[in-house]
Amino acid sequence: MKSTLLSVRISSDLRQKLEEQSDLENRSISKVARDILEHEFNTTFQPEHSFDVEVIGEYSDNSIEELLTSFRFAEFMFWLQQVRYSPDKNRHNQYYIQFSKTIDDICCTNLFPQTIVDDLHKVKKELIYCIDFKLYTFSFPKNYDGFDYNLLNDFMDNIRYDVNGNDQLNIF
């Protein structure tokens, strides 16, 4: 496909961010801006990484409980809540790789409702974008209608407590 030249007026702050990202990646500002635009409009962006987990059989109740009571699951849930209120909080890509793998594990359990799984897949896509472009600040795409935190919180309460308010997960 033939490319065309586009001139755009941007703020000095945005220019500085592009320059910093360009320096981090050792790539031209033009290439960084093009990749960001392609990602935003989902045209030709193809992530370099894939973290799919091969699942053999179903997760057992014990392995689901192990996942739900694991430190990495808790760390992911805390981070997910954190980006809700502080999206500019920086993280190292190693966190994003681990979060991506945790999302795969969550989705493989067949425990979470499909709406939450769909939202988690969108989060994973953004994480892979951050990994591939060595971005340390995660943010939901502007055209994304938002993660349903209320649904996630209600669901987590339902798996944590029974109808009488008693613990269902043995975390202590």
N, C-alpha and C positions, 0 to 999 in steps of 0.2 A: 504494500500500500504506500502510495506517495505521501510524504510528510509535507506539512506547510508550516510557515513561520507565524508565530503568534506573539504579539507584543502586549504585555499586561502591566498595568500600574499597580504596585503593591506597596504596603506600608514599609517603613524602614525596619520595624520589628520583624515582619515576615521575611524580609530580605535577609536579616541577620540569622534567623532560624534556618533558612535555606543554605546560607553560607556555612553555618556550623555543621549542618547535616552533610553538606558536600565535603567538608574537611574530614569529618568522621569516616565517611565512606570512600574518601579519595576518588571522588567522581565529580564531574562538572555539575554546576548548579542546574543547568538545562536538563541533564539526565535525571537528577533527583526530582525536579519539578514535574517532568514528564511521567516518571513512575508514580508519583503521588496522584497526578491527574488520572492516569490510566487505572490506578487502583480505585479511586473515588468513583469513576464511571464504569468500572468493571469491563474495560474493553479488551486489552491484550495482556493484562497482568496475569502472570503465572507464577505462583510461589515456587521457590527452589526446594523447600523442605516439605516433607510429609511425615506425620507422626502417627499414622494409622496403626492400630494395635490389632494383631490377628487374634481373634477370639476362637477358642476351641471349646464348644459346648457352652452351657449357661453358667453364670456365676452362681455359686452356692450361697445359701443364707449366711454362712460363716464368712465367706470372702466379701460379701456385700457389707456385712457388719464391720469387717476389718477395714474396708475402704472408708466407710462413713465415720469410723472412729480414728482414722489415721491422722497424723500430723499434716501430711501433704494435702489431704482433703480440707482440713481446718484452715490451713494456710491459704488455699485457693479461695475458700468461702470468705475469709477475711479480706483478701485482696479484691475479690469481686465487689464486696461492699465498699471498700476503700475507693475504687475507681468511680463509684457512684458519686462520692462527695469530693474527692481530690483526684481528678483525672490527670493532673500534671505531676503526680508523684512518680519519680523515676524508679525503674527496676532494671536489674541486669538481665540480659537475654537468657541466662541460665534459669531464672525464675519463669520466664515465658515458655521455655522448652518444657519445664516440669509442669506448668499449668496446662499446657497443651496435652501432655500425656495424661494428666489427671482428668481432663475433659473426656478423652477417649475412654478411660476406665469408667467414668460416670455414665457415659452413653451406652456402654456395653452391658450395664447391669440390668437394663430394662425396668428399672425401678422408677425413674423419673418420668413425668408426663411428657408427651411429645412436644408440647409447646416450650417447655424448659429445655429439652434436648435441642430443639431448633435454635433457640437463643444461644445455647452453649456452642453450637456449631458456628454461629456468627462470631462469637467471641474468639473461638479457635482460629478462624480465618484471619481475624485482626492480629492475633498473637503471631501467627506465621508471617504475616506482613511485617510486623515489628522485628522478628528474628531475621528475616531475609534482608531487610534494609537497615539492620542494626540500629533500630530506633529504641530508645529507652523509656519513652513516654507512651503509654497505651491510651487510646481514646476510641470510643465507638465512632463508626463512620457517621458523617453528618446526615446521610440519607437513611440511616438506620432509625427505626421508630422507637427504639429504646428497649432495654432489657426489662422484663417484667419482674422487678424485685419483690413486689407484693406476692405474686404467685410462688416465687421461690421461697420466700419467708414462710408463707402458709404451709407449703409442702414440707419444708424442713421441720416445722412444728409438728405436723402430722406424723412424720416418721420418728420424731424424737419422743413424743408423748402419746399415750393412749387416750381414750375418751375421758378417763378419770384423772388425767394429769400425771399419771405415773410414767417413769422413765421406761422407754422401750429399748433403748440402746444402753448397753453396759459400758459406759465410758469412764467410770471411776473404779 
